[in-house]
Amino acid sequence: MKKGYRFKGWDWQELAEAFEIDLIDLDDDSDENVFLITDFLFEVLNRRNEKEMKEIVKFTKRFLKQLIKQGHTYCGPLWKGLSEIKSDYVLIQMIIPLLAYMWD
C-alpha cells in the first residue's frame, strides 16, 4: 500500500491506487476494474490477517472521509454510516458490494 496516499474523495479508483492494484484501463470505470478491487478485499477477509485488515480499514476510512467531504452525491449519509462501523471485518464486507457506487 502507498503510505501517505492523499485521497481526494473522487471515486473508488483512488482505493485501487492506494492499494497498488493495477487497473485494466485507468480511464475505464468498468466492472472488471471494480472486481479487481473487490477480489483484493475478499482475499484480505479470507486471510484474516488482523494487521493487514487494520491497514486496509485505515485507508478505506480515510477515503470515505474525503468522499463525505466532497458531499455532492445523495449517498453522503450512507458513506458516513459506513465510516462509523466499528468492526473492521463488517466494514470490509459492506464496502465490497457498495464499491462501484463510491464516487462523487
Secondary structure per residue as TSV (DSSP state, phi and psi in degrees):
chain	resnum	aa	ss	phi	psi
A	1	M	-	360.0	149.4
A	2	K	-	-80.9	107.5
A	3	K	T	-64.6	138.0
A	4	G	T	73.8	15.1
A	5	Y	-	-61.2	134.0
A	6	R	-	-103.6	109.0
A	7	F	-	-76.2	145.7
A	8	K	-	-103.9	-18.7
A	9	G	S	80.5	28.3
A	10	W	S	-86.4	-55.2
A	11	D	B	-164.1	175.6
A	12	W	T	-60.9	-19.6
A	13	Q	H	-63.6	-23.7
A	14	E	H	-62.9	-35.1
A	15	L	H	-63.9	-39.5
A	16	A	H	-60.1	-44.0
A	17	E	H	-64.4	-44.1
A	18	A	H	-65.5	-37.1
A	19	F	T	-84.9	0.4
A	20	E	T	58.2	47.7
A	21	I	-	-101.9	124.0
A	22	D	-	-78.2	115.8
A	23	L	-	-80.6	158.0
A	24	I	S	-63.5	-47.6
A	25	D	-	-149.1	117.3
A	26	L	T	-62.1	-21.4
A	27	D	T	-89.5	3.5
A	28	D	-	-116.4	122.8
A	29	D	-	-99.4	40.0
A	30	S	-	-69.9	164.1
A	31	D	H	-58.9	-33.5
A	32	E	H	-60.8	-39.9
A	33	N	H	-68.8	-39.2
A	34	V	H	-60.7	-42.9
A	35	F	H	-62.5	-33.9
A	36	L	H	-60.0	-40.8
A	37	I	H	-75.5	-44.0
A	38	T	H	-65.6	-35.8
A	39	D	H	-61.2	-42.8
A	40	F	H	-59.0	-45.4
A	41	L	H	-66.4	-38.0
A	42	F	H	-61.0	-42.0
A	43	E	H	-61.5	-41.6
A	44	V	H	-60.6	-45.1
A	45	L	H	-61.2	-43.5
A	46	N	H	-68.2	-33.1
A	47	R	H	-72.7	-27.0
A	48	R	T	51.1	38.5
A	49	N	-	-86.1	107.4
A	50	E	H	-58.4	-41.3
A	51	K	H	-63.6	-46.8
A	52	E	H	-63.3	-42.7
A	53	M	H	-64.1	-41.0
A	54	K	H	-61.2	-40.2
A	55	E	H	-65.8	-43.7
A	56	I	H	-61.8	-44.3
A	57	V	H	-64.9	-40.6
A	58	K	H	-58.9	-47.4
A	59	F	H	-63.2	-44.7
A	60	T	H	-63.6	-41.3
A	61	K	H	-68.1	-34.4
A	62	R	H	-64.5	-41.1
A	63	F	H	-62.8	-47.2
A	64	L	H	-59.5	-39.4
A	65	K	H	-58.8	-44.1
A	66	Q	H	-70.5	-37.0
A	67	L	H	-62.7	-40.9
A	68	I	H	-65.6	-42.2
A	69	K	H	-60.7	-38.7
A	70	Q	H	-62.5	-43.4
A	71	G	-	52.0	31.5
A	72	H	-	-97.3	-2.0
A	73	T	S	-111.5	161.9
A	74	Y	T	-70.6	-9.5
A	75	C	T	-86.9	0.4
A	76	G	H	-46.3	-48.3
A	77	P	H	-62.0	-33.1
A	78	L	H	-66.5	-45.7
A	79	W	H	-63.7	-37.6
A	80	K	H	-63.1	-45.2
A	81	G	H	-60.3	-43.3
A	82	L	H	-60.4	-41.5
A	83	S	H	-66.1	-17.1
A	84	E	T	-96.4	-0.7
A	85	I	-	-65.6	129.3
A	86	K	-	-82.4	-35.8
A	87	S	-	-79.3	120.3
A	88	D	H	-59.1	-43.7
A	89	Y	H	-60.8	-47.1
A	90	V	H	-65.7	-40.1
A	91	L	H	-58.3	-48.5
A	92	I	H	-64.4	-39.1
A	93	Q	H	-59.0	-37.6
A	94	M	H	-79.5	-30.3
A	95	I	H	-66.3	-39.3
A	96	I	H	-54.0	-54.4
A	97	P	H	-74.1	-17.7
A	98	L	H	-98.6	-5.5
A	99	L	G	-52.2	-46.8
A	100	A	G	-64.1	-18.1
A	101	Y	G	-92.4	-0.5
A	102	M	-	-87.6	85.4
A	103	W	B	-151.9	159.0
A	104	D	-	-100.9	360.0
